[in-house]
Structure formats: C-alpha cells, structure tokens
Amino acid sequence: MANSAQARKRAKQAEKQRGHNMSLRSELRTAIKQVVKAIEAGDKAAAQAVFSKSTGVVDSIADKKIIHKNKAARHKSRLSAAIKAMA
C-alpha cells in the first residue's frame, strides 16, 4: 500500500481512471456486439446503420488510447467485411 501522501493520491487517481477506462471499454464491446447481432439477424441495411454508429464509438475510444488504433481499425475492417459478405 502507498506510504506517502503523494503515493496515496496517485493510487486514488489511478483507481478512478481505471474505472473510467473500464466503462469506455465496455461501451466499445457493446457497440461491436450490436453490429454482430445485426449481421446475424441478416438485415444488411440495419447492419450498415448500426455499423456506422459504432464506427464513431470505436474511433473515439481509440483516440482516447483506451485501445490501440490498429485494433480499432481491425475491428472496423472485419465488421465491414462481414457486412459486405451478406450480399
């Protein structure tokens, strides 16, 4: 455990930041799952609409460095390919 006042404060700040990051990561997973669910339902138009919304979520979380930009690009690429394959 932290011994100095500074270390106690940093531990408290780190825990608060961790909670915020976990919330954003959860939001990311939800956005991806919504697209996958729409793809599995078989409605291409709905899947495309959900994908365009979730793209913004994925990009904003990558901008905040919660996930790496390449991971964000990989998720978007794979979901886009799955939507295109529905034709």
Kinemage of the C-alpha trace (Angstrom):
@kinemage 1
@onewidth
@group {chain A} dominant
@subgroup {mainchain}
@vectorlist {calphas} color= white
{ca met a 1} P 0.000 0.000 0.000
{ca ala a 2} L 1.067 3.580 -0.596
{ca asn a 3} L 3.118 5.114 2.221
{ca ser a 4} L 3.355 8.781 1.273
{ca ala a 5} L 0.540 11.242 0.730
{ca gln a 6} L 1.597 11.630 -2.895
{ca ala a 7} L 1.503 7.869 -3.484
{ca arg a 8} L -1.914 7.611 -1.814
{ca lys a 9} L -3.244 10.360 -4.074
{ca arg a 10} L -1.795 8.735 -7.203
{ca ala a 11} L -3.299 5.364 -6.213
{ca lys a 12} L -6.695 7.021 -5.772
{ca gln a 13} L -6.406 8.794 -9.126
{ca ala a 14} L -5.297 5.595 -10.854
{ca glu a 15} L -8.294 3.697 -9.485
{ca lys a 16} L -10.692 6.409 -10.646
{ca gln a 17} L -9.108 6.446 -14.120
{ca arg a 18} L -9.253 2.645 -14.285
{ca gly a 19} L -12.997 2.738 -13.613
{ca his a 20} L -13.485 5.282 -16.385
{ca asn a 21} L -11.407 3.242 -18.826
{ca met a 22} L -13.339 0.068 -17.988
{ca ser a 23} L -16.590 1.906 -18.691
{ca leu a 24} L -15.335 3.034 -22.106
{ca arg a 25} L -14.032 -0.442 -22.933
{ca ser a 26} L -17.438 -1.873 -22.039
{ca glu a 27} L -19.078 0.675 -24.338
{ca leu a 28} L -16.758 -0.471 -27.130
{ca arg a 29} L -17.634 -4.137 -26.631
{ca thr a 30} L -21.352 -3.306 -26.619
{ca ala a 31} L -21.048 -1.372 -29.888
{ca ile a 32} L -19.244 -4.301 -31.545
{ca lys a 33} L -21.778 -6.820 -30.235
{ca gln a 34} L -24.649 -4.733 -31.630
{ca val a 35} L -23.118 -4.879 -35.106
{ca val a 36} L -22.502 -8.631 -34.841
{ca lys a 37} L -26.107 -9.144 -33.699
{ca ala a 38} L -27.403 -7.127 -36.672
{ca ile a 39} L -25.235 -9.168 -39.050
{ca glu a 40} L -26.506 -12.435 -37.592
{ca ala a 41} L -30.095 -11.205 -37.959
{ca gly a 42} L -29.470 -10.996 -41.707
{ca asp a 43} L -30.712 -7.451 -42.354
{ca lys a 44} L -27.961 -5.738 -44.331
{ca ala a 45} L -29.481 -2.241 -44.160
{ca ala a 46} L -29.872 -2.419 -40.380
{ca ala a 47} L -26.374 -3.832 -40.003
{ca gln a 48} L -24.970 -0.978 -42.085
{ca ala a 49} L -26.803 1.603 -39.955
{ca val a 50} L -25.571 0.097 -36.677
{ca phe a 51} L -22.053 -0.211 -38.105
{ca ser a 52} L -21.905 3.488 -38.997
{ca lys a 53} L -22.883 4.417 -35.419
{ca ser a 54} L -20.437 2.003 -33.826
{ca thr a 55} L -17.582 3.230 -36.030
{ca gly a 56} L -17.716 6.570 -34.233
{ca val a 57} L -17.607 4.844 -30.848
{ca val a 58} L -14.638 2.683 -31.853
{ca asp a 59} L -12.730 5.670 -33.238
{ca ser a 60} L -13.363 7.865 -30.203
{ca ile a 61} L -12.164 5.158 -27.826
{ca ala a 62} L -9.049 4.637 -29.950
{ca asp a 63} L -8.428 8.403 -29.899
{ca lys a 64} L -8.509 8.291 -26.104
{ca lys a 65} L -5.894 5.495 -26.250
{ca ile a 66} L -8.111 3.015 -24.424
{ca ile a 67} L -7.345 0.621 -27.284
{ca his a 68} L -4.646 0.853 -29.948
{ca lys a 69} L -5.597 2.498 -33.231
{ca asn a 70} L -4.656 -0.652 -35.149
{ca lys a 71} L -7.016 -2.727 -33.018
{ca ala a 72} L -9.793 -0.246 -33.763
{ca ala a 73} L -9.015 -0.454 -37.479
{ca arg a 74} L -9.003 -4.251 -37.324
{ca his a 75} L -12.442 -4.365 -35.665
{ca lys a 76} L -13.905 -1.933 -38.192
{ca ser a 77} L -12.363 -3.811 -41.118
{ca arg a 78} L -13.662 -7.205 -40.033
{ca leu a 79} L -17.159 -5.916 -39.297
{ca ser a 80} L -17.246 -4.084 -42.635
{ca ala a 81} L -16.140 -7.239 -44.468
{ca ala a 82} L -18.828 -9.261 -42.719
{ca ile a 83} L -21.476 -6.741 -43.791
{ca lys a 84} L -20.235 -6.775 -47.391
{ca ala a 85} L -20.286 -10.582 -47.400
{ca met a 86} L -24.027 -10.513 -46.612
{ca ala a 87} L -24.938 -9.635 -50.229
